[in-house]
Amino acid sequence: MILLGIATVVAALTGLGRRDAGPGRVNSVTIDESAEVVDDQALALPEAQAKYLQDAEHLGGFVFGDLTLPLVSDAIRQSDPEALQSFLSSEFRGEVFSDNGGRGAALGVADVHTWKTPRDMVMPVDRESFTRSLLAWRAEFSKLETASLKVMLMRPETRGSFDGPWVGSLKLRLAGTRDDGRIGERVVRFRCRLTSLTEDQPQRKGWLSECLAYEARSSHSQQRLLEPMQESTGIDVARLHDNWKRKDKKNLPFLTGGTYLVDYDRDGVLDVMVTDLTGVSLYHGEGAGRFSNVTLAAGLPPLSAPNEPPAIGAVFADFDNDGFPDLLLGPRLYRNVEGVRFEPLIVARDTSLELAKDASQYAVADFDRDGLLDLFVVGLASGSPRGQPWIGKAEGIKSQLWRNKGGWQFEDVTERSGTVGQGGPTFAAVWFDANQDGWPDLMTSCETGKNDYLINQQDGTFRQAKLPDIYGGFSMGITAGDIDNDGRPDIYVANMYSKAGERIVDNLQRGAYPDDIDAQMRDFVSGNELYHNLGEGRFERVGQATGVADVGWAYGPGFVDLDNDGWLDLYAPVGFQSVTPERPDG
């Protein structure tokens, strides 16, 4: 598992030095999709270029982002005009949006106002008026919960000249409770210019010469959209596993469980199952938001078996068409006995479905429309392939498509159906009718390599279709939903968004890598992607345009109408294993 994102990728490719260019080396590398390994030595940058990237990120990411900008955030939080002005040069030039401009929208649960250049005009401001603008935004909140200023991009204005001015972009976020009791948030993005950037930046004054707003959003609501309610539900969250309480910090797993909603007994009330590294909990819905733990009574194992991978992945599906959803928990299949209990099925005696012990991610659909639900088992990576697994064709556990033949008998039709895909390690998959022909198509999210987009040929086979150019981007999750109510399903892919990665790649000199490698690396840091369905199975990338790209390293996204306004909302939980618990990376 890659823990440090694109920074790890770049470090691996840049820190090795460079051999002389020749056949198969930097200036002539071509990626053979059939090759198992890409020569990482051949892709290494010259030592000088590698050092340049490292130094640029040290100054722009660490010295400026981690050490200097928190001082500015604190000055905003403390409403300290003198401290704020001390960061601005005497020749400072700023631009902010007028509160009278922009576009407003009442979204039911919240009122949102947005500004964006060049659609909306900006007002020029000097040191004093720029400071007043910052403090006015701060004054909107009687109780400020968040005041953060983050560096998004930062590079020398003249490439290679560390001693001169630096240019980049910043994101300011303020959130909390307003004077009128409403919950609010203000986000402003700036293009900026620094007079210089040095190791002693936190102690220096007058280093900001330009700060020009180019995008902003202000939102407020009478109440929070979601509130914690574990105390009143009967769901025990205290027993859920916390990675930071593990004694063995060196072998932390990267898959830790999930939450599943299902009416397993068909009483009209949703039930909840929670999987975790320690075991499984099944909660029966009692109505009025209350649940009772029925794990043992329902025949499920509350604790993980010793010396076996924890059953953290699951899917509920009615495989035998008796009207009750059955359960695939880890590699084990359970038959739902009339909503009373789950009966484990024994391989070779009760069922032919035999899965690997570490099987954990599934997608279910009747792909051949024979009236029986079939099963796609996601093939996750195992171990670390040789070479650089994020370049070219990566290795992983083969995904499997199991055709349901009835009577708990399943047939592995992966090869003949063409659902092997491009062979990359896959994290998740979703079935949906991409081209509206009435047959379920398949799309996967791959940790490395390109994501698969497979069109159902209506004869038991699939063909690989083309998506708008994207190489994946450490994809960890995928979901489908009609975001614009046009009758066509759209796709959201949870990728990695890394501020550090974006900064590093932005400082990467064009031509340093072959075009295909360069494209992969830039896609790696482009953020989460929303694919808008144009009809006939064609998609366009709209993640950046719709504002859903910059949400961190996301897992397990889902479309749901949270506010019951008839339009799908998007939930994308983020986070990954951190270097330290006090300073999470995700």
C-alpha positions as CSV (number, residue, x, y, z in Angstrom):
1,M,0.0,0.0,0.0
2,I,1.3,3.4,-0.9
3,L,1.0,5.6,2.1
4,L,2.5,8.9,1.1
5,G,0.7,9.2,-2.3
6,I,2.3,10.8,-5.3
7,A,5.2,12.0,-3.2
8,T,6.2,8.4,-2.9
9,V,5.9,7.9,-6.7
10,V,8.0,10.9,-7.5
11,A,10.6,10.1,-4.8
12,A,10.9,6.6,-6.2
13,L,11.4,7.8,-9.7
14,T,13.6,10.7,-8.9
15,G,15.8,9.5,-6.1
16,L,17.6,6.8,-8.1
17,G,19.8,8.9,-10.2
18,R,19.9,8.4,-14.0
19,R,21.7,6.1,-16.4
20,D,22.8,7.3,-19.8
21,A,19.9,7.6,-22.2
22,G,19.7,4.7,-24.7
23,P,17.4,2.0,-25.9
24,G,14.7,1.6,-23.2
25,R,15.9,4.5,-21.2
26,V,14.4,7.9,-20.3
27,N,14.3,9.5,-23.7
28,S,13.1,6.5,-25.5
29,V,11.0,4.6,-23.0
30,T,7.8,3.1,-24.3
31,I,5.4,1.2,-22.1
32,D,4.6,-2.2,-23.3
33,E,1.2,-3.1,-21.8
34,S,2.1,-6.8,-21.9
35,A,5.3,-6.3,-19.9
36,E,5.2,-7.3,-16.2
37,V,7.8,-4.8,-15.0
38,V,8.8,-1.3,-16.0
39,D,12.5,-0.5,-15.4
40,D,12.4,2.1,-12.6
41,Q,16.1,2.8,-13.1
42,A,15.4,3.8,-16.7
43,L,12.8,6.3,-15.6
44,A,14.9,7.9,-12.9
45,L,15.4,11.7,-13.3
46,P,18.9,13.2,-13.4
47,E,20.2,13.9,-9.9
48,A,19.9,17.7,-10.4
49,Q,16.3,17.5,-11.4
50,A,15.5,15.2,-8.6
51,K,17.1,17.5,-6.1
52,Y,15.2,20.5,-7.6
53,L,11.9,18.8,-6.9
54,Q,12.9,17.8,-3.4
55,D,14.1,21.3,-2.5
56,A,11.0,23.0,-4.1
57,E,8.7,20.8,-2.0
58,H,10.7,21.3,1.1
59,L,10.5,25.1,0.8
60,G,7.0,25.3,-0.7
61,G,5.3,22.5,1.2
62,F,7.1,22.3,4.5
63,V,8.7,25.7,5.2
64,F,5.9,27.7,3.7
65,G,2.9,25.4,4.0
66,D,3.6,23.7,7.4
67,L,5.5,26.4,9.2
68,T,4.6,29.8,7.8
69,L,0.9,29.7,6.8
70,P,-0.3,28.5,10.3
71,L,1.0,31.9,11.6
72,V,-1.3,33.6,9.1
73,S,-4.2,31.4,10.1
74,D,-3.6,32.2,13.7
75,A,-3.7,35.9,13.0
76,I,-7.0,35.5,11.2
77,R,-8.4,33.4,14.1
78,Q,-7.2,36.1,16.6
79,S,-8.5,39.0,14.5
80,D,-5.1,40.6,14.7
81,P,-4.8,43.3,11.9
82,E,-1.2,44.2,12.8
83,A,0.0,40.6,12.5
84,L,-1.8,40.2,9.2
85,Q,-0.4,43.3,7.7
86,S,3.1,42.3,8.8
87,F,3.0,39.5,6.2
88,L,2.2,41.8,3.4
89,S,4.9,43.7,1.5
90,S,4.7,47.5,1.1
91,E,4.0,47.0,-2.6
92,F,1.2,44.5,-1.9
93,R,-1.5,44.1,-4.6
94,G,-4.7,42.2,-3.8
95,E,-8.0,41.3,-5.4
96,V,-11.3,40.2,-3.7
97,F,-14.8,39.5,-4.9
98,S,-17.6,41.9,-4.1
99,D,-20.3,40.6,-1.8
100,N,-22.8,42.1,-4.2
101,G,-21.6,39.9,-7.1
102,G,-21.5,36.2,-7.6
103,R,-24.4,33.8,-7.8
104,G,-26.7,32.6,-5.0
105,A,-28.7,29.4,-4.8
106,A,-31.1,28.1,-2.1
107,L,-30.5,24.4,-1.9
108,G,-33.1,23.6,0.9
109,V,-30.7,22.5,3.5
110,A,-28.3,25.4,2.9
111,D,-27.9,28.7,1.0
112,V,-24.8,28.8,-1.2
113,H,-23.2,31.8,-2.9
114,T,-20.3,31.3,-5.4
115,W,-17.9,33.6,-7.2
116,K,-15.5,32.7,-10.0
117,T,-13.3,34.6,-12.4
118,P,-13.6,35.7,-15.2
119,R,-17.4,35.4,-14.8
120,D,-17.4,37.6,-11.7
121,M,-15.4,40.8,-11.4
122,V,-12.9,41.3,-8.6
123,M,-12.1,44.5,-6.7
124,P,-8.5,45.7,-6.3
125,V,-7.4,46.2,-2.7
126,D,-4.3,47.4,-0.9
127,R,-2.7,46.2,2.3
128,E,-5.2,47.8,4.6
129,S,-8.4,46.9,2.7
130,F,-7.2,43.4,2.1
131,T,-6.7,43.0,5.8
132,R,-10.1,44.4,6.5
133,S,-11.6,41.9,4.1
134,L,-10.0,39.0,5.9
135,L,-11.1,40.2,9.2
136,A,-14.7,40.9,7.9
137,W,-14.8,37.2,6.8
138,R,-13.6,36.2,10.2
139,A,-16.2,38.4,11.9
140,E,-19.0,36.5,10.2
141,F,-18.5,33.7,12.8
142,S,-19.3,34.2,16.5
143,K,-17.8,30.7,17.1
144,L,-15.0,29.9,14.7
145,E,-14.3,26.1,14.5
146,T,-11.9,26.2,11.5
147,A,-9.4,28.8,10.2
148,S,-7.0,27.2,7.8
149,L,-4.8,28.5,5.0
150,K,-3.3,25.8,2.8
151,V,-0.7,26.0,0.1
152,M,-2.0,24.3,-3.1
153,L,0.7,25.1,-5.6
154,M,4.1,26.8,-5.0
155,R,7.1,27.1,-7.4
156,P,9.8,29.6,-8.2
157,E,8.6,32.3,-10.6
158,T,11.6,31.6,-12.8
159,R,12.4,27.9,-12.9
160,G,15.6,27.1,-11.1
161,S,15.8,30.5,-9.4
162,F,15.1,29.7,-5.7
163,D,16.4,33.1,-4.7
164,G,13.8,35.1,-6.7
165,P,10.0,35.5,-6.3
166,W,7.7,32.4,-5.9
167,V,4.2,32.0,-7.3
168,G,1.4,29.6,-6.5
169,S,-2.1,29.3,-5.1
170,L,-3.6,29.2,-1.6
171,K,-7.0,28.1,-0.1
172,L,-8.5,29.8,2.8
173,R,-11.3,28.1,4.7
174,L,-13.3,29.5,7.6
175,A,-16.1,27.6,9.2
176,G,-18.2,27.8,12.4
177,T,-21.3,29.3,13.8
178,R,-22.5,32.8,12.7
179,D,-24.0,35.5,14.9
180,D,-27.5,34.6,13.7
181,G,-27.0,31.0,14.9
182,R,-26.6,29.5,11.4
183,I,-23.7,27.2,10.5
184,G,-21.5,28.7,7.9
185,E,-18.4,28.2,5.8
186,R,-16.4,30.5,3.5
187,V,-13.8,29.2,1.1
188,V,-11.6,31.5,-1.0
189,R,-8.9,30.5,-3.4
190,F,-6.1,32.9,-4.3
191,R,-3.3,33.1,-6.8
192,C,-0.3,34.5,-4.9
193,R,3.2,35.8,-5.3
194,L,5.9,35.8,-2.7
195,T,8.8,38.3,-2.8
196,S,11.0,35.3,-1.8
197,L,10.9,32.0,0.0
198,T,13.8,31.0,2.4
199,E,14.4,28.7,5.3
200,D,13.7,31.5,7.8
201,Q,10.3,32.3,6.2
202,P,8.4,31.9,9.5
203,Q,10.5,34.7,11.1
204,R,10.3,37.1,8.1
205,K,7.9,39.9,7.4
206,G,6.5,41.5,4.2
207,W,6.9,38.4,2.0
208,L,3.4,38.4,0.3
209,S,3.3,40.8,-2.6
210,E,0.2,39.5,-4.5
211,C,-2.9,37.7,-3.4
212,L,-5.6,37.6,-6.1
213,A,-9.0,35.8,-5.5
214,Y,-10.2,33.7,-8.4
215,E,-12.8,31.4,-6.8
216,A,-14.9,31.6,-3.6
217,R,-17.9,30.0,-1.9
218,S,-20.0,31.1,1.1
219,S,-22.6,28.8,2.5
220,H,-24.8,28.8,5.6
221,S,-27.5,26.6,7.0
222,Q,-30.0,26.6,10.0
223,Q,-28.7,23.2,11.1
224,R,-26.1,20.7,10.4
225,L,-27.0,18.2,7.7
226,L,-25.8,15.3,9.9
227,E,-25.5,15.0,13.6
228,P,-23.9,12.2,15.7
229,M,-26.6,9.9,17.2
230,Q,-24.8,6.8,18.3
231,E,-25.9,7.4,21.9
232,S,-29.6,7.1,21.1
233,T,-29.5,4.3,18.6
234,G,-28.1,1.3,20.5
235,I,-25.3,0.8,18.1
236,D,-22.0,0.2,20.0
237,V,-19.3,2.3,18.3
238,A,-16.9,1.8,21.3
239,R,-15.9,-1.6,20.1
240,L,-15.0,-0.5,16.6
241,H,-11.3,-0.9,15.9
242,D,-8.9,2.0,16.2
243,N,-5.7,1.5,14.3
244,W,-3.9,3.9,16.6
245,K,-4.5,1.6,19.5
246,R,-2.7,-1.3,17.9
247,K,0.6,-2.1,19.5
248,D,2.0,-3.2,16.1
249,K,2.1,0.1,14.2
250,K,4.3,-1.3,11.4
251,N,1.7,-3.7,10.0
252,L,-1.5,-1.6,10.0
253,P,-4.1,-2.9,7.5
254,F,-5.5,-0.5,4.9
255,L,-8.9,-2.1,4.7
256,T,-10.7,-1.9,8.0
257,G,-14.4,-2.6,7.4
258,G,-17.6,-1.1,6.3
259,T,-21.3,-0.4,7.1
260,Y,-24.2,-2.1,5.3
261,L,-27.9,-1.2,5.3
262,V,-30.4,-3.9,4.5
263,D,-33.8,-5.1,5.5
264,Y,-32.7,-8.7,6.0
265,D,-36.0,-9.9,7.6
266,R,-38.4,-7.9,5.3
267,D,-40.2,-6.2,8.2
268,G,-40.0,-2.8,6.5
269,V,-37.4,-1.4,8.8
270,L,-33.7,-1.1,7.7
271,D,-31.1,-3.1,9.6
272,V,-27.4,-2.4,9.9
273,M,-24.4,-4.6,9.7
274,V,-20.9,-3.3,10.7
275,T,-17.7,-5.2,9.8
276,D,-14.5,-4.4,11.5
277,L,-11.0,-5.9,12.0
278,T,-12.2,-7.5,15.2
279,G,-15.4,-9.0,13.9
280,V,-19.0,-8.5,12.7
281,S,-22.0,-6.8,14.4
282,L,-25.6,-7.1,13.0
283,Y,-28.1,-4.7,14.4
284,H,-31.9,-5.3,13.9
285,G,-33.9,-2.1,13.3
286,E,-36.6,-1.7,15.9
287,G,-38.0,1.5,14.4
288,A,-37.8,5.1,15.6
289,G,-34.0,5.0,15.1
290,R,-33.3,2.2,17.6
291,F,-31.4,-1.0,17.0
292,S,-30.6,-4.2,18.9
293,N,-27.6,-6.4,18.5
294,V,-28.6,-9.8,17.1
295,T,-25.3,-11.0,15.7
296,L,-25.2,-14.3,17.7
297,A,-28.9,-14.9,17.4
298,A,-28.7,-14.5,13.6
299,G,-25.8,-17.0,13.3
300,L,-23.0,-14.6,12.4
301,P,-19.5,-14.7,13.9
302,P,-19.1,-11.7,16.3
303,L,-15.3,-12.2,16.4
304,S,-12.8,-12.8,13.6
305,A,-11.4,-16.3,13.4
306,P,-7.8,-16.6,14.6
307,N,-5.1,-16.8,12.0
308,E,-7.5,-15.8,9.2
309,P,-8.0,-12.5,7.5
310,P,-10.9,-10.5,9.1
311,A,-14.1,-10.7,7.1
312,I,-14.4,-7.0,6.5
313,G,-16.1,-6.9,3.1
314,A,-19.6,-8.1,2.5
315,V,-22.6,-7.9,0.2
316,F,-26.3,-8.7,0.7
317,A,-28.1,-10.2,-2.3
318,D,-30.9,-12.7,-2.9
319,F,-29.0,-15.4,-4.7
320,D,-31.7,-18.1,-4.4
321,N,-34.7,-15.8,-5.3
322,D,-36.6,-16.6,-2.1
323,G,-37.2,-13.0,-1.4
324,F,-34.7,-12.7,1.5
325,P,-31.3,-11.2,1.0
326,D,-28.5,-13.7,1.5
327,L,-25.0,-12.7,2.7
328,L,-21.5,-13.0,1.4
329,L,-19.2,-12.1,4.3
330,G,-15.6,-12.2,3.4
331,P,-15.1,-15.5,1.5
332,R,-18.1,-17.2,3.2
333,L,-21.6,-17.5,1.8
334,Y,-24.6,-17.5,4.1
335,R,-28.2,-18.4,3.2
336,N,-30.8,-16.2,4.7
337,V,-33.4,-18.6,6.4
338,E,-36.6,-16.6,6.2
339,G,-35.2,-13.6,7.8
340,V,-34.5,-15.4,11.1
341,R,-30.9,-16.5,10.8
342,F,-28.0,-16.9,8.4
343,E,-26.9,-20.4,7.6
344,P,-23.3,-20.9,6.4
345,L,-22.9,-22.8,3.2
346,I,-20.1,-25.3,2.9
347,V,-18.1,-25.4,-0.3
348,A,-18.4,-28.6,-2.3
349,R,-21.4,-29.7,-0.2
350,D,-23.8,-26.8,-0.4
351,T,-22.3,-24.5,-3.0
352,S,-19.6,-24.4,-5.7
353,L,-18.6,-20.7,-4.9
354,E,-15.1,-21.0,-3.6
355,L,-13.3,-17.7,-2.9
356,A,-9.8,-16.8,-1.7
357,K,-9.5,-16.1,2.0
358,D,-8.7,-12.4,1.5
359,A,-11.7,-11.8,-0.9
360,S,-13.4,-8.7,0.4
361,Q,-15.0,-6.5,-2.3
362,Y,-18.0,-7.5,-4.4
363,A,-20.5,-6.2,-6.9
364,V,-23.8,-8.0,-7.8
365,A,-25.9,-7.9,-10.9
366,D,-27.9,-10.2,-13.2
367,F,-25.4,-9.6,-16.1
368,D,-27.0,-12.2,-18.4
369,R,-30.6,-11.4,-17.5
370,D,-31.5,-15.0,-16.7
371,G,-33.3,-14.0,-13.5
372,L,-30.4,-15.0,-11.1
373,L,-28.0,-12.5,-9.5
374,D,-24.4,-13.0,-10.5
375,L,-21.3,-12.0,-8.6
376,F,-18.2,-9.9,-9.5
377,V,-15.4,-10.4,-7.0
378,V,-12.9,-7.5,-7.0
379,G,-9.3,-8.5,-7.4
380,L,-7.3,-6.5,-4.9
381,A,-3.5,-6.2,-5.0
382,S,-1.5,-8.7,-3.0
383,G,2.0,-7.6,-1.8
384,S,4.2,-5.4,-3.9
385,P,4.9,-6.2,-7.5
386,R,8.4,-5.9,-8.8
387,G,9.4,-2.5,-10.3
388,Q,7.0,0.4,-10.0
389,P,3.5,-0.9,-9.8
390,W,1.9,2.5,-10.6
391,I,3.6,2.7,-14.0
392,G,2.4,0.7,-17.0
393,K,0.7,-2.6,-16.3
394,A,0.4,-3.5,-12.7
395,E,0.0,-6.9,-11.2
396,G,-2.8,-7.9,-8.8
397,I,-5.2,-10.7,-7.8
398,K,-7.4,-11.5,-10.8
399,S,-10.9,-10.3,-10.5
400,Q,-13.6,-12.9,-11.0
401,L,-17.1,-13.0,-12.5
402,W,-19.2,-15.9,-11.1
403,R,-22.4,-16.8,-13.0
404,N,-25.2,-17.9,-10.8
405,K,-26.6,-21.2,-12.2
406,G,-29.2,-21.7,-9.5
407,G,-29.2,-24.0,-6.5
408,W,-26.2,-22.2,-5.0
409,Q,-24.1,-23.4,-7.9
410,F,-21.8,-20.8,-9.5
411,E,-19.5,-20.9,-12.6
412,D,-16.3,-18.8,-13.0
413,V,-16.8,-17.2,-16.4
414,T,-14.1,-14.5,-16.0
415,E,-12.0,-15.5,-19.0
416,R,-14.7,-16.2,-21.5
417,S,-16.7,-13.2,-20.5
418,G,-13.8,-10.8,-21.0
419,T,-14.1,-9.3,-17.5
420,V,-10.4,-9.8,-16.6
421,G,-10.0,-6.3,-17.8
422,Q,-6.5,-4.8,-17.9
423,G,-5.3,-6.8,-15.0
424,G,-4.6,-4.0,-12.5
425,P,-5.2,-4.3,-8.8
426,T,-8.8,-3.3,-8.3
427,F,-10.4,-1.8,-5.2
428,A,-14.1,-1.6,-6.1
429,A,-16.5,-2.1,-9.0
430,V,-20.0,-1.0,-9.9
431,W,-22.7,-2.4,-12.2
432,F,-24.8,0.2,-14.1
433,D,-26.5,0.5,-17.5
434,A,-24.0,2.9,-19.1
435,N,-25.6,3.0,-22.6
436,Q,-29.2,2.4,-21.6
437,D,-29.7,-0.8,-23.6
438,G,-31.2,-2.6,-20.6
439,W,-28.1,-4.7,-19.9
440,P,-25.8,-4.1,-16.9
441,D,-22.3,-2.8,-17.8
442,L,-19.3,-2.7,-15.4
443,M,-16.7,-0.2,-14.3
444,T,-13.9,-0.7,-11.9
445,S,-11.7,1.5,-9.7
446,C,-8.0,0.4,-9.9
447,E,-5.3,1.4,-7.5
448,T,-2.8,1.5,-10.3
449,G,-3.2,1.5,-14.1
450,K,-6.3,2.5,-16.0
451,N,-9.8,1.8,-14.6
452,D,-11.8,-0.7,-16.6
453,Y,-15.0,0.2,-18.4
454,L,-16.7,-2.9,-19.8
455,I,-19.7,-2.8,-22.0
456,N,-22.1,-5.8,-21.9
457,Q,-22.4,-7.4,-25.4
458,Q,-25.6,-9.2,-24.4
459,D,-24.1,-12.5,-25.3
460,G,-22.3,-13.3,-22.0
461,T,-19.2,-11.2,-23.1
462,F,-17.9,-7.7,-22.5
463,R,-15.8,-5.3,-24.5
464,Q,-13.4,-2.7,-23.1
465,A,-14.7,0.7,-23.8
466,K,-12.8,4.0,-23.7
467,L,-13.1,6.6,-21.0
468,P,-11.9,10.2,-21.3
469,D,-8.1,10.0,-20.8
470,I,-7.3,9.2,-17.2
471,Y,-5.0,6.6,-15.7
472,G,-6.8,6.0,-12.5
473,G,-5.1,8.0,-9.9
474,F,-4.9,5.5,-7.0
475,S,-8.7,4.8,-7.3
476,M,-10.2,3.4,-4.2
477,G,-13.9,3.5,-4.7
478,I,-16.7,4.0,-7.3
479,T,-20.4,4.7,-7.3
480,A,-23.1,5.4,-9.9
481,G,-26.0,7.8,-9.8
482,D,-28.0,10.2,-12.0
483,I,-26.7,13.5,-10.7
484,D,-28.7,15.8,-13.2
485,N,-31.9,13.8,-13.4
486,D,-31.5,13.2,-17.1
487,G,-32.2,9.5,-16.9
488,R,-28.6,8.5,-17.5
489,P,-26.4,7.2,-14.7
490,D,-23.2,9.1,-14.0
491,I,-20.1,7.8,-12.3
492,Y,-18.0,9.1,-9.4
493,V,-14.5,7.6,-8.9
494,A,-12.8,8.2,-5.6
495,N,-9.1,8.8,-6.4
496,M,-6.3,10.3,-4.5
497,Y,-6.1,14.1,-4.2
498,S,-2.7,15.1,-2.8
499,K,-1.7,18.7,-2.3
500,A,2.0,17.6,-2.0
501,G,1.7,15.5,-5.1
502,E,0.1,18.3,-7.1
503,R,2.9,20.7,-6.0
504,I,5.6,18.2,-6.9
505,V,4.1,17.4,-10.3
506,D,3.6,21.1,-11.0
507,N,7.3,21.7,-10.4
508,L,8.2,18.8,-12.7
509,Q,9.7,20.0,-16.0
510,R,7.8,19.1,-19.1
511,G,9.6,16.5,-21.1
512,A,11.4,15.0,-18.1
513,Y,9.4,11.8,-18.6
514,P,7.9,10.2,-21.7
515,D,4.5,11.6,-22.6
516,D,2.5,8.6,-21.3
517,I,4.4,8.5,-18.0
518,D,3.9,12.3,-17.6
519,A,0.2,11.9,-18.3
520,Q,-0.1,9.2,-15.7
521,M,1.6,11.2,-13.0
522,R,-0.5,14.3,-13.6
523,D,-3.7,12.2,-13.5
524,F,-2.5,10.7,-10.2
525,V,-2.9,14.0,-8.5
526,S,-5.9,15.4,-10.4
527,G,-8.3,14.4,-7.6
528,N,-11.5,12.5,-7.5
529,E,-13.3,12.3,-10.8
530,L,-17.0,12.7,-11.8
531,Y,-17.9,11.3,-15.2
532,H,-21.0,12.9,-16.7
533,N,-23.0,10.5,-18.9
534,L,-23.5,12.0,-22.4
535,G,-25.5,9.1,-23.7
536,E,-24.7,6.0,-25.7
537,G,-22.1,5.1,-23.2
538,R,-20.0,8.3,-23.7
539,F,-18.7,10.3,-20.7
540,E,-17.0,13.6,-20.0
541,R,-14.8,14.5,-17.0
542,V,-16.4,17.2,-14.9
543,G,-14.8,16.6,-11.5
544,Q,-12.8,19.9,-11.5
545,A,-15.7,21.9,-12.9
546,T,-18.2,20.7,-10.4
547,G,-16.0,21.1,-7.4
548,V,-15.8,17.5,-6.3
549,A,-12.2,16.7,-7.1
550,D,-10.5,18.3,-4.1
551,V,-11.7,16.1,-1.3
552,G,-8.5,14.2,-0.2
553,W,-7.9,10.5,-0.7
554,A,-11.4,9.1,-0.8
555,Y,-12.8,5.7,-0.2
556,G,-16.3,4.2,-0.4
557,P,-18.2,7.1,-2.0
558,G,-22.0,7.0,-2.3
559,F,-24.8,8.9,-4.0
560,V,-27.9,9.6,-1.8
561,D,-30.5,12.3,-1.5
562,L,-29.6,13.4,2.0
563,D,-32.0,16.4,2.1
564,N,-34.9,14.8,0.2
565,D,-35.0,17.6,-2.5
566,G,-35.1,15.1,-5.4
567,W,-31.4,15.6,-6.3
568,L,-28.6,13.1,-5.5
569,D,-26.0,14.3,-3.0
570,L,-22.5,12.8,-2.8
571,Y,-20.8,11.5,0.3
572,A,-17.1,10.7,0.0
573,P,-15.3,9.7,3.2
574,V,-11.5,10.5,3.1
575,G,-8.4,9.5,5.0
576,F,-5.7,7.0,5.0
577,Q,-2.9,5.7,7.3
578,S,-1.1,8.6,8.8
579,V,2.5,9.0,9.8
580,T,1.4,10.1,13.2
581,P,-2.0,10.1,14.9
582,E,-1.6,13.8,15.8
583,R,-1.1,14.9,12.2
584,P,-3.3,12.8,9.9
585,D,-2.3,12.7,6.2
586,G,-5.8,12.3,4.9
